[in-house]
Amino acid sequence: MTNLYVAAIIAMWTAMSPNYAAGPERLAIATAIATINVHHAGEAPLFGQGHLHDALVEAFYSAKESENRRYPHSYSWDSIMHVSCGFLQEPCAFTETHRNDIAQAAWWYDAVKSRGLESVDSSPTRAHKRVEWVTHYLEQLNGTATDDVVSSN
């Protein structure tokens, strides 16, 4: 299942921009996100659409927040001021002590699970649009945003 999620993440990044799927770090980041979301498959999905949807939302954040780079270029104030770091732009104090991709993917997942999407995104409007983009993307591919089509194969 993890390999299916990785393939779906890379395909989505390619659809967003070929640059998001290129580069040596991308496969490791996609694998970390997939691993964490597959690990939580026995639980209720974060966004109510299924765990592949959850993985794609997390991957969307990675693409938009860092262009899928462990050490992205600093553009935003929080990155410049060394507040947010890593491919998911998490607290630098965390990423400096947890440099592995799986730990960072797990932190993001756990933050959203326990505190909601607003805990990782300062803009509720942007957060909603990002989840909607992934939902629409899956609907275009599967005819549905749920994992039913993917899980039954």
C-alpha positions as a Python dict, from the first residue, in 0.01 Angstrom:
ca = {
    (1, 'M'): (0, 0, 0),
    (2, 'T'): (284, 240, 79),
    (3, 'N'): (418, 211, -278),
    (4, 'L'): (73, 295, -416),
    (5, 'Y'): (61, 607, -199),
    (6, 'V'): (412, 707, -306),
    (7, 'A'): (315, 671, -672),
    (8, 'A'): (-1, 876, -613),
    (9, 'I'): (197, 1149, -437),
    (10, 'I'): (458, 1170, -713),
    (11, 'A'): (181, 1175, -976),
    (12, 'M'): (3, 1459, -797),
    (13, 'W'): (326, 1658, -761),
    (14, 'T'): (390, 1609, -1133),
    (15, 'A'): (40, 1733, -1210),
    (16, 'M'): (99, 2038, -992),
    (17, 'S'): (441, 2116, -1142),
    (18, 'P'): (710, 1883, -1278),
    (19, 'N'): (957, 2064, -1050),
    (20, 'Y'): (774, 1937, -741),
    (21, 'A'): (840, 1574, -841),
    (22, 'A'): (1202, 1619, -953),
    (23, 'G'): (1508, 1601, -734),
    (24, 'P'): (1683, 1359, -503),
    (25, 'E'): (1483, 1436, -187),
    (26, 'R'): (1139, 1393, -339),
    (27, 'L'): (1116, 1014, -325),
    (28, 'A'): (1224, 1005, 40),
    (29, 'I'): (974, 1277, 132),
    (30, 'A'): (693, 1103, -58),
    (31, 'T'): (783, 774, 112),
    (32, 'A'): (779, 934, 458),
    (33, 'I'): (437, 1092, 398),
    (34, 'A'): (301, 766, 255),
    (35, 'T'): (441, 559, 542),
    (36, 'I'): (282, 776, 809),
    (37, 'N'): (-57, 784, 639),
    (38, 'V'): (-61, 408, 574),
    (39, 'H'): (37, 357, 940),
    (40, 'H'): (-283, 542, 1043),
    (41, 'A'): (-506, 346, 804),
    (42, 'G'): (-695, 182, 1092),
    (43, 'E'): (-807, 521, 1224),
    (44, 'A'): (-1061, 771, 1100),
    (45, 'P'): (-922, 983, 814),
    (46, 'L'): (-820, 1338, 899),
    (47, 'F'): (-1039, 1500, 635),
    (48, 'G'): (-1312, 1237, 611),
    (49, 'Q'): (-1222, 1129, 258),
    (50, 'G'): (-978, 844, 323),
    (51, 'H'): (-611, 799, 399),
    (52, 'L'): (-488, 847, 44),
    (53, 'H'): (-665, 1184, 46),
    (54, 'D'): (-494, 1264, 379),
    (55, 'A'): (-155, 1167, 232),
    (56, 'L'): (-215, 1385, -72),
    (57, 'V'): (-313, 1683, 144),
    (58, 'E'): (9, 1643, 343),
    (59, 'A'): (205, 1608, 18),
    (60, 'F'): (33, 1919, -121),
    (61, 'Y'): (153, 2110, 186),
    (62, 'S'): (506, 1984, 133),
    (63, 'A'): (501, 2099, -230),
    (64, 'K'): (361, 2442, -152),
    (65, 'E'): (556, 2508, 167),
    (66, 'S'): (902, 2394, 54),
    (67, 'E'): (886, 2271, -305),
    (68, 'N'): (958, 1931, -146),
    (69, 'R'): (1297, 2029, -11),
    (70, 'R'): (1434, 1943, 330),
    (71, 'Y'): (1612, 2276, 341),
    (72, 'P'): (1401, 2511, 130),
    (73, 'H'): (1497, 2860, 25),
    (74, 'S'): (1377, 3114, 282),
    (75, 'Y'): (1109, 3341, 137),
    (76, 'S'): (848, 3387, 409),
    (77, 'W'): (906, 3580, 730),
    (78, 'D'): (877, 3268, 947),
    (79, 'S'): (1138, 3086, 744),
    (80, 'I'): (1371, 3387, 729),
    (81, 'M'): (1340, 3437, 1106),
    (82, 'H'): (1413, 3066, 1163),
    (83, 'V'): (1069, 2990, 1303),
    (84, 'S'): (961, 2734, 1040),
    (85, 'C'): (1192, 2475, 885),
    (86, 'G'): (1190, 2153, 686),
    (87, 'F'): (978, 2026, 401),
    (88, 'L'): (655, 2088, 592),
    (89, 'Q'): (768, 2415, 751),
    (90, 'E'): (738, 2292, 1107),
    (91, 'P'): (886, 2454, 1418),
    (92, 'C'): (1263, 2476, 1372),
    (93, 'A'): (1316, 2361, 1731),
    (94, 'F'): (1150, 2031, 1631),
    (95, 'T'): (1313, 1982, 1291),
    (96, 'E'): (1661, 2051, 1429),
    (97, 'T'): (1626, 1761, 1671),
    (98, 'H'): (1420, 1538, 1437),
    (99, 'R'): (1595, 1554, 1103),
    (100, 'N'): (1447, 1238, 957),
    (101, 'D'): (1163, 1265, 709),
    (102, 'I'): (933, 1016, 883),
    (103, 'A'): (949, 1205, 1214),
    (104, 'Q'): (862, 1529, 1037),
    (105, 'A'): (577, 1370, 840),
    (106, 'A'): (447, 1218, 1164),
    (107, 'W'): (465, 1554, 1346),
    (108, 'W'): (252, 1719, 1076),
    (109, 'Y'): (-1, 1433, 1078),
    (110, 'D'): (-25, 1431, 1458),
    (111, 'A'): (-59, 1812, 1473),
    (112, 'V'): (-348, 1807, 1227),
    (113, 'K'): (-509, 1509, 1402),
    (114, 'S'): (-493, 1662, 1749),
    (115, 'R'): (-525, 2036, 1679),
    (116, 'G'): (-670, 2065, 1330),
    (117, 'L'): (-537, 2201, 1004),
    (118, 'E'): (-520, 2552, 1146),
    (119, 'S'): (-234, 2432, 1366),
    (120, 'V'): (-11, 2396, 1058),
    (121, 'D'): (-154, 2677, 843),
    (122, 'S'): (-198, 3037, 954),
    (123, 'S'): (-464, 3100, 688),
    (124, 'P'): (-794, 2911, 722),
    (125, 'T'): (-890, 3022, 371),
    (126, 'R'): (-568, 2886, 221),
    (127, 'A'): (-600, 2564, 422),
    (128, 'H'): (-954, 2509, 296),
    (129, 'K'): (-847, 2577, -65),
    (130, 'R'): (-562, 2328, -38),
    (131, 'V'): (-789, 2050, 88),
    (132, 'E'): (-1041, 2138, -185),
    (133, 'W'): (-771, 2121, -451),
    (134, 'V'): (-677, 1767, -344),
    (135, 'T'): (-1043, 1665, -326),
    (136, 'H'): (-1104, 1796, -678),
    (137, 'Y'): (-786, 1628, -804),
    (138, 'L'): (-897, 1288, -670),
    (139, 'E'): (-1248, 1338, -808),
    (140, 'Q'): (-1100, 1399, -1153),
    (141, 'L'): (-894, 1080, -1132),
    (142, 'N'): (-1141, 846, -963),
    (143, 'G'): (-1481, 1005, -998),
    (144, 'T'): (-1475, 1029, -617),
    (145, 'A'): (-1251, 1184, -353),
    (146, 'T'): (-1273, 882, -125),
    (147, 'D'): (-1026, 595, -119),
    (148, 'D'): (-1294, 340, -215),
    (149, 'V'): (-1176, 304, -575),
    (150, 'V'): (-810, 276, -476),
    (151, 'S'): (-865, 50, -175),
    (152, 'S'): (-1079, -204, -357),
    (153, 'N'): (-814, -284, -618),
}
